[in-house]
Amino acid sequence: MPICRSQRSLAKAMGRAPGTVNRWIHDDRFPFPVNGPWDSDQVADWALVTFTRGDSSERPEPPTEGERQSIRQQVKNLDPLRQMRFLKAQQETAMLTRKIAAFDDLFVDRAAAQAEIAAVIHQTKTSLLAEMRSGAMALSSLGLLVDDPGVLERAVTVLQERMEDICNRFADGIKEAVDRN
């Protein structure tokens, strides 16, 4: 690799972001002159040794297409057991990525869900009370007009069916609120 006189040219020669090279140059461990010139081979060797010892100050950058081809070739050159370990690790990583995406889809804005559920509960309570009031008034008027107990039983059955319908609408409203969030 060539001798580089600027940080930008060093970054370009190494295939790194200029910000990464800037962090390297201002790192206390950087053994080369701050103002250059730099031999990109020596800087690459230093970065490889310095940032592969578990140092988390260096963020990994996604590999370029050429680096991916190189990695694929290196995997092909591994013995079969190591290839299987690599493929297993790759599959586990893909699985974890899918699980993380699934959990992100399941995230619920708790405050919004609680507000919607409270609104559905309020509407259901209001309609139940209104039905009960009208049912009580209807039963009391039927009791005055009709002496037949069969009519009152049918009226109770109708009221019971109405309450079940309201409860079913309540449950559907809760399900919709949860599905929306």
C-alpha positions as CSV (number, residue, x, y, z in Angstrom):
1,M,0.0,0.0,0.0
2,P,1.2,3.5,-0.7
3,I,2.5,6.3,1.6
4,C,-0.4,8.6,2.5
5,R,0.0,12.2,3.3
6,S,-3.5,13.0,4.5
7,Q,-6.0,11.2,6.7
8,R,-8.5,11.0,3.9
9,S,-6.0,9.3,1.6
10,L,-5.1,6.9,4.4
11,A,-8.7,6.1,5.0
12,K,-9.3,5.5,1.3
13,A,-6.2,3.3,0.9
14,M,-7.3,1.2,3.9
15,G,-10.9,1.1,2.9
16,R,-12.0,2.7,6.2
17,A,-14.2,5.7,7.0
18,P,-12.3,8.9,7.5
19,G,-13.7,9.2,11.0
20,T,-12.3,5.9,12.0
21,V,-8.8,6.9,10.8
22,N,-9.2,10.2,12.6
23,R,-9.9,8.3,15.9
24,W,-6.9,6.1,15.3
25,I,-4.6,9.0,14.8
26,H,-5.8,10.8,17.9
27,D,-5.6,7.5,20.0
28,D,-2.8,7.6,22.6
29,R,-1.6,4.2,21.4
30,F,-1.0,5.5,17.8
31,P,2.8,5.0,17.3
32,F,3.1,7.1,14.1
33,P,3.4,10.9,13.7
34,V,0.1,12.6,14.0
35,N,0.6,14.8,10.9
36,G,1.9,12.0,8.7
37,P,3.0,10.8,6.3
38,W,1.9,7.2,7.0
39,D,2.6,3.9,5.4
40,S,-0.8,2.4,5.1
41,D,0.6,-1.2,5.5
42,Q,2.2,-0.3,8.8
43,V,-1.0,1.5,10.0
44,A,-3.1,-1.5,9.0
45,D,-0.9,-3.9,10.9
46,W,-1.0,-1.6,14.0
47,A,-4.8,-1.4,13.8
48,L,-5.1,-5.1,13.4
49,V,-3.0,-5.9,16.4
50,T,-4.4,-3.0,18.6
51,F,-8.1,-3.5,17.9
52,T,-8.3,-7.3,17.9
53,R,-7.4,-7.7,21.6
54,G,-11.0,-7.2,22.8
55,D,-10.7,-3.5,22.6
56,S,-14.3,-2.2,22.1
57,S,-13.2,1.4,21.1
58,E,-13.1,0.3,17.5
59,R,-16.6,-0.1,16.0
60,P,-16.6,-2.8,13.3
61,E,-17.6,-1.6,9.9
62,P,-19.6,-3.8,7.5
63,P,-17.4,-5.7,5.1
64,T,-17.1,-4.6,1.5
65,E,-18.0,-7.0,-1.3
66,G,-14.3,-7.8,-1.8
67,E,-13.9,-8.6,1.9
68,R,-17.0,-10.8,1.8
69,Q,-15.6,-12.8,-1.2
70,S,-12.3,-13.2,0.8
71,I,-14.3,-14.4,3.9
72,R,-16.2,-16.9,1.7
73,Q,-13.0,-18.2,0.3
74,Q,-11.4,-18.5,3.7
75,V,-14.5,-20.5,4.9
76,K,-14.2,-22.8,1.9
77,N,-10.5,-23.4,2.8
78,L,-11.4,-24.4,6.4
79,D,-11.5,-28.0,7.4
80,P,-15.0,-29.5,7.5
81,L,-15.5,-29.3,11.3
82,R,-14.6,-25.6,11.4
83,Q,-16.8,-24.9,8.3
84,M,-19.7,-26.5,10.2
85,R,-19.0,-24.4,13.3
86,F,-18.9,-21.3,11.2
87,L,-22.1,-22.2,9.4
88,K,-23.8,-23.0,12.7
89,A,-22.7,-19.6,14.2
90,Q,-24.0,-17.9,11.0
91,Q,-27.4,-19.7,11.3
92,E,-27.6,-18.8,15.0
93,T,-26.9,-15.2,14.2
94,A,-29.6,-15.1,11.5
95,M,-32.0,-16.7,13.9
96,L,-31.3,-14.2,16.6
97,T,-31.7,-11.4,14.1
98,R,-35.1,-12.7,13.1
99,K,-36.1,-13.0,16.8
100,I,-35.0,-9.4,17.5
101,A,-37.1,-8.3,14.5
102,A,-40.1,-10.3,15.8
103,F,-39.7,-8.7,19.3
104,D,-39.5,-5.3,17.7
105,D,-42.8,-6.0,15.9
106,L,-44.4,-7.1,19.2
107,F,-43.5,-3.9,21.0
108,V,-46.6,-2.2,22.4
109,D,-46.8,1.5,23.3
110,R,-48.2,0.8,26.8
111,A,-49.7,4.2,27.3
112,A,-51.6,4.2,24.0
113,A,-52.9,0.6,24.6
114,Q,-54.0,1.5,28.1
115,A,-55.8,4.6,26.8
116,E,-57.6,2.6,24.1
117,I,-58.6,-0.2,26.6
118,A,-59.9,2.4,29.1
119,A,-62.0,4.0,26.3
120,V,-63.4,0.6,25.3
121,I,-64.2,-0.3,29.0
122,H,-65.9,3.1,29.5
123,Q,-68.1,2.6,26.3
124,T,-69.0,-0.9,27.4
125,K,-69.9,0.2,30.9
126,T,-72.0,3.0,29.7
127,S,-73.9,0.8,27.2
128,L,-74.4,-2.0,29.9
129,L,-75.8,0.5,32.3
130,A,-78.1,2.0,29.7
131,E,-79.3,-1.5,28.7
132,M,-79.9,-2.5,32.3
133,R,-81.9,0.7,32.9
134,S,-84.1,0.2,29.8
135,G,-84.4,-3.5,30.6
136,A,-85.6,-2.8,34.2
137,M,-88.1,-0.3,32.9
138,A,-89.3,-2.7,30.3
139,L,-89.7,-5.5,32.8
140,S,-91.5,-3.3,35.3
141,S,-93.9,-2.2,32.6
142,L,-94.4,-5.8,31.4
143,G,-95.1,-6.9,34.9
144,L,-97.9,-4.3,35.2
145,L,-99.4,-5.2,31.9
146,V,-99.0,-9.0,31.7
147,D,-99.6,-11.5,34.5
148,D,-98.2,-14.4,32.4
149,P,-94.9,-15.6,33.9
150,G,-93.8,-17.0,30.5
151,V,-93.7,-13.5,29.1
152,L,-91.4,-12.3,31.9
153,E,-89.1,-15.3,31.4
154,R,-88.8,-14.5,27.6
155,A,-88.1,-10.9,28.5
156,V,-85.3,-12.0,30.9
157,T,-83.9,-14.2,28.1
158,V,-83.9,-11.3,25.7
159,L,-82.1,-9.1,28.2
160,Q,-79.6,-11.9,28.8
161,E,-78.9,-12.2,25.1
162,R,-78.4,-8.4,24.9
163,M,-75.9,-8.5,27.7
164,E,-74.0,-11.3,26.1
165,D,-73.9,-9.4,22.9
166,I,-72.6,-6.3,24.7
167,C,-69.9,-8.4,26.4
168,N,-68.9,-10.0,23.1
169,R,-68.6,-6.5,21.6
170,F,-66.5,-5.5,24.6
171,A,-64.2,-8.5,24.1
172,D,-63.9,-7.7,20.4
173,G,-63.1,-4.1,21.1
174,I,-60.3,-5.2,23.5
175,K,-58.9,-7.6,20.9
176,E,-58.9,-4.8,18.3
177,A,-57.2,-2.4,20.6
178,V,-54.5,-4.9,21.4
179,D,-54.1,-5.8,17.7
180,R,-53.7,-2.2,16.6
181,N,-50.9,-1.7,19.2
